[in-house]
Amino acid sequence: MSKLPDVRSELTFEDFKAALTDHQAMVEANRCLYCYDAPCIKACPTGIDIPSFIRKIATGNIRGSAKTIFDSNILGMSCARVCPVEVLCEGDCVDNAAGIPPIKIGKLQRYATDRAFEAGWTFYQAGPDTGKSVGLIGAGPASLAAAHRLRRFGHRCTLYDKRDVIGGLNTTGVAPHKMKADRSITEAEWVLSIGGIDVQTGVSIPDDLTWEQLNERHDALFLGFGLGADSALDLPGKDLDGIEGAVDFIERFKLGVVDLSGVQRAVVLGGGNTALDAVRELITLGVPHVTMVYRGDASNMSGYAHEWDAAKTEGVRAHWNAQPIGYVGEGRVSAVRCIQTSADKRPVPGTEHEVPADLVLLAVGQAKLGELVARLDGVAVEWGCIVTDAVGATGRPGVYAAGDCRNGGKEVVNAVAEGRDAAIAIHAYLTGADQDA
């Protein structure tokens, strides 16, 4: 379904968080207090019963542990790898208050779900055919979670994706020290193995298929097409070679090979998690000098503190309180021209300077794709994001949305939770039922 090249730059990377052995998993699971009204559950967007799945590991019931996870989060394998557990479940573990390390919830989740996948255990079956059909735009985490739940209800599903590979950002954008593209695709194919889900890749909506055609084909539509291209900075010198979007760069080396042999100094503009992924990846790919340029400081960057701590350890440097104002170079970029900023991020006159760079990656956000639904009457868009109610319903009956195109860009686990909940709402819309599964 989704064929990756055998040689990819991402294969250079090793897991940043090694998997637990059987012994380590048993020891860690027995550390858990199995809290009543556990705060870790509330911190998980998919609401996994974390004490229950950990207790089952401790008692040797790995199959039951995995099912507990998958009941709430069908993409539990990838979320175990990519979730920022430091600020979600593990961040709310009661052990933190006692001054001891929190339970390694993410690693225990990976342990249980990986064992289930390796053993080939089957947990779910498609429901009896309802005769209803749902078209899902995008084949990323939100759509995969929605399609799987819809098939359990018995509705036929078709996934449409403009790329030739499935998995969405899990495949093309997740830092490879967390998860590689082949694992994402393998998980997606495992989710699809429930049967009755057609996948059409290389199909761009609404260019190849119009909204009118989709409405004729399906009884309901699910919008899970994520975000668009990297945002650009309209600065002097923006057309020089060696300047590109960080998300596009990450996708290129995850799905193929990038040649950085001539790059000595790389600069990443931005202070979010994409910027932090990019600087760590550049270091691992062998760039000697990597600098993150951000107009604020470490205390107000949007990227996670634990990711910046890891980046510093690996040799990344930061140039704080600096705002790019242009690029320098002849043909190819040789430096980023910056101006210092004050504590409130305002430019300070007379502080212009240059930061040497022969590669610049822009990590200043991604375009919202709300304009794709401009011809879909009744679907409102605000700030580029699709407006929905709490369960993903738009203003047009039978059209639902989830994931980044709805929330503007959150974690994979948020997309899974939104996709799952939207599927339940779609089922109620199609059948008049009020059923969970």
N, C-alpha and C positions, 0 to 999 in steps of 0.2 A: 504494500500500500504506500509506504513512505520509505524510499531508498536513500540512505545517506552514503556519501563517499567513504571509502575505507580509510583514506588519509585525510585527517582534519586537524587543524591547529589545536583544537580543544583537547585532543588526546594527550597533549603535553601535561595537562593538569592531573593532580592526584586529589582524592577527597580531602577536604580541609578537616572534616570531622569523621574520623574512622568509624566503621561499623563495630558494634559490640559483639564479642564472642558469646557463646552460650553461657559460660561461667559469669562473664561480666554482666550480662543481662539479668541473670538470676540474682546476683548480688545487688544490683541497682534496684530491681523490682522490690526486693525485700526491704529496702530503705524507705519505701513509700509509707506514709501514715494512713493512706486510704481515707482521706478526710471526708466527713459528711458535709454536704453543701460546699464542695471543694472549689476554691477560687480559681484553680487552673481551668475548670470546665467553663466558667464564665468568661475567662480570658480567651478561649478558643472560639473564633468566629463560627465554626461548624458545630460547636457544642459537644465534642466527643466526650463520652463518659471516661475520663482519663483514669481515675482510681480503679474503675472496673477493669479496664484493659490491662492495667499494670498488675492488678491482683491475679488475673488469669495467667500472666506470664510467670508470676511467682509460684503458681500452683501447677505449672507445666501445661496449661491449656492454651497453647499458642494459637490453635485454630479459633477458639472462642475469643481470644484477644483480638485477632485480626478482624473478625466479624464485628466486634464492638466498634472498632475504628471505622470500618467500611460502611457500617449502618449510617453513620453520620457524615463521613467524608470518603467518597468512593475513590478520590485521588490521594488517599492516605500515604501511598508510597512516595510520591513527589513532595507532598507537604512536609513529610518527616525530614526531608532533605533541605527544602528551601524556606520553610517558615522561619521568621525571626523569633524563635522560641524565647530568646533572651528578653524580649519585651512583650511576649504573649504568655503562654502557659507557664514556662519556667520562671518568667519574671514575676508571676503571681504565686509561685509555690510558697507555702507557709515556712519552709525551711529558711528562706531568705531572712525572715524576721528573727530567726534564731541564730543568725550569723554563720550558718553552715551552707555548703553548696546545695542548690536546688536539685531535685530529682531530674535525671537526664531524660525528660519526657520525649523529646524529639528522637533521641537515639533508640529509646525503647519502642517508639512507634515504628521506626525504621526496621528494627529487629523483627517485630511481629508481622508487619506487612510484607517484608522481603521473604520471610520464611513461608508465608502463605502463597506468595507468587511462585517461589521456587518449587513448592510442593504441588502446584497446580490445583489447589483447592477451589471449588466452585461454591459460591455463596448465594447467587441470585439467578432467577430465571425470568424470562419475559412473561408478562401477563397475557391472558387471553386477548386475542385481537379485537380491538374496539371499532375498527373500521375508520378510525380517525388518523390524520397525518399532521405532523408538525415539521416545519422547515426551520432549521437552525443555522444562522449566519455566523460563520466562524467555527473553527474546530479546536479552540483552546479550552482551558480548564472549565470555564463557565458553561460552554456548550456541551462538553463531554459529561459534566455532572448532570446537566439538565436532560440530555438524551438518555443517559442510563436510567434515571428515575422515571422518565416518560415510558421507556420500554417495560419497566416493571409494572407500570399501569396498563400496558398493552397497546399503547399508541405507536404507530409507525413513525420513524424519524429519518430525515435526510439532513446531513451536515454539508454545508457549502463553505469552501475556503479558497481564497485566491492563491494561496501557496500550494506547492506540490508536496509539502510535508504537513503532517497533522501535529497537534499538540500545542499550537499557538506559542505564547511567550515561553512556556516550559521548554519547548524545543529550540526556539531561536534566540531567547534572551536571557535565560538563567545562567548565572556565572558557572562555568564548568567545574570549579572547585566545590560547588554544591551539587550540581547534577548535570550530566552530559546529555546531548541530544538523543542518543540512542536509548537511554533509559526513559526519557519522556515519551518517545514514540512507542516503546515496548509497553509502557503503562497505558497509553491511549488505546493501543490495539487490544490490551487485556480488558479495558472498559467496554470496548466495542464488541467483544466476544459474546456478550449477552445475546447478540443476534438481532436482526431486524432494523439495523441502523445503516442506511446507505450513506456513503461518503463520496462526495464529488469535489475533487481538488482542482486547482487551476480555474476556478469559476469566481469571477469578480462580480459583486453585487453593487449597484444595479446595472453595471455595464453589460455583462454577459446574460444576466437574467434580470428583468425588471421587477419592480414590486408588484405590478399587476399580474405578471406571470406567476410569481411566487404565491400570491393570494389565490390564484386559480388552482394551483397544485395542492395547497395545504389548507387545513382547517384552522391552524394557528401558526404564528411566527414567533421565533425567539431570536433576539438580537444579542449576539455575544462576540462582536467583531473587534473588541479591544481598542487600542490607540493607533495613531498613524505614525508618520515619519518624524524624525528628530526635528525639534524646533531649531531654527537658525538664528544667528545674531547678524543683523544688518549693519555690519561694520566695514570700514575701509579695508580692502584687501581680502574680502570674504571669498573671492573666486580663485585664490591661490591654491595650487596643489598642496596636498598634505593636510587639508582641513575637511573633516567629515563628522557625521553624527556618531555618537557613542553607541546607540542602539544598532545602527546599521553596521558598525564595525564589529560589534559582538556577534551579530548574526553571521557575518562573513566568516569569522574564524570558527564559529561553532559548526557551520555547515560546509566549510571548505578550508582552504589554506591561505594564510596571509604571510607576506614576506616583509619582515621588519628588520632585515639585515642592515639596512642603511640608516636606521633610526637610532640616534644616540640620546636625544632629549625629546620626551613627549610631555605634552601639557594637556590636562583634562580640565575643561571649564565647567564648574558646577559644584554643588555641595550636597547632592542627594545620593540615594543608594545606587543609582546607575553610575554616577561618577565614581563612587567607591568601588564598585565592581570593576569598572574600566581601569582604574589605576592599579588594582591588584593583578588584573589580567596582563597588563602591559609589563609589569615587573616579571611575572612568571614567564612571559613570552620572550624575555631576554633584553628588554630595553634598559640600558644602564641607569638613566636618570628620568624619573617620572615625578611630575609635580601636579598637584591639584590646586587650581586657582579658584578662590571663592570670595565673593564680595563681603561676606561676614566672617565670623570666626567659628571655632569648634563648638562653642556654646549655643549657637543658633542655627547651625546647619541642619538640614532636614534628614540627612543620612544618619543611620544608627551609630551610636557611640562605639558599640562593640565591633562594628565593621571598620571604623576608623582606627581603633586600637590595633586591629589585625593588620591594616594597611601600613601603619607606622612601623610595626614589627618587621614587616617584609621590606622596608626601605623606601616607602613612598614619602615624599616631602609635601608640605602644604604651604601655599602662599596666601595667607589670610588677608582679609580686608583689602582686596584688590579687584577692581572692576575692569574687564577688558574694554578697550576703546578702539582697537584696530589690530590689523595684522601687518607684519613686516616681511618683505621678501621679494625676490625677483623670480617669477615662475613658480617657485615653491616657497612655502612659509619658512621663515627662519626665526621668527620671534612673535610673541603676542605683546602688543603695546597695552599697558595697564595704567590705571590711576588708583592711588590709595583711597580707601573709603574710611569714613569715621565710624564710631560705634553704632550709629543709626543707619549705616550703609550709604551715606551720602558722599559723593566724590570730594576729595580735598584738593583744591587748586594748587598747581605747582609741584605735584608729586608724580608726574608722568614718568614711566620707566618701562623697560622691556624685559620680558622673560624669554630666554632662548628656547626655541622649539622647532624641530623639523617634522613633528606630527602634532596636530591639535585635534582633540576629540571634544565635541559639543555634547554636554550632558545637562542641558538647561530645560528639559521637558520634551514632551511629544505632542504632536498635533492631535486635537480631538476630532473625531470623525462624525460628529452629529449631522454634518451636511449630507451624509449619505442617505438620511431619511427625510430629506427636504420634500420629497414628493410623496411621502407616506402620510396622508391626511390624518390628523388627530394625534400624531406623535410630536410632543413638544421637546424642544432642545434649549438648554440654558448653559451658557459658557462652554458650548461644544459638547455637553453631555446630555444623554437622553433622560428625560424626566419620567419617573415612575412613582408608584405608590410603594408601600413597605414590602410588598411581595413581588415587585418587578413589573406590574401592569402599567402600560402606557395609557394615554387617553384614547387610544384606538382599540376597540374590543378585539381580543384575540391576538394582540401584539404585546410581547413582553421583552424585557431587556435585563441584562445582568453583566457583571464584570466591569472591566475598565471603561467600556463605552458608557456605562451608567454611573460609576463611582469616580471616574476621572483618573484612576490609577492607584489601586491598593494592592494588597498581597494576593498571591495565588489562592490562599485559603479563603479570602473574602469572595473571590470569584466563584469558588466551589460552593460556598454557602448560598450565595445569591442565585446561582444556577439551579441548585437543588430546590430552593424555596419557590423559585419561579415555576419549576416543573410541577410542583404540587398545585400551584395556583392555575396553571394551564390545564391540568387534569380536571380541576373543579369547573373551569370554564367550559371544557369540552363535554363533560358528562353531568354537570350539576351536582357532582359528589363532593363531599367534604372528607377526604380520605388522606391519610398519611401512609407512607410505606418506607 
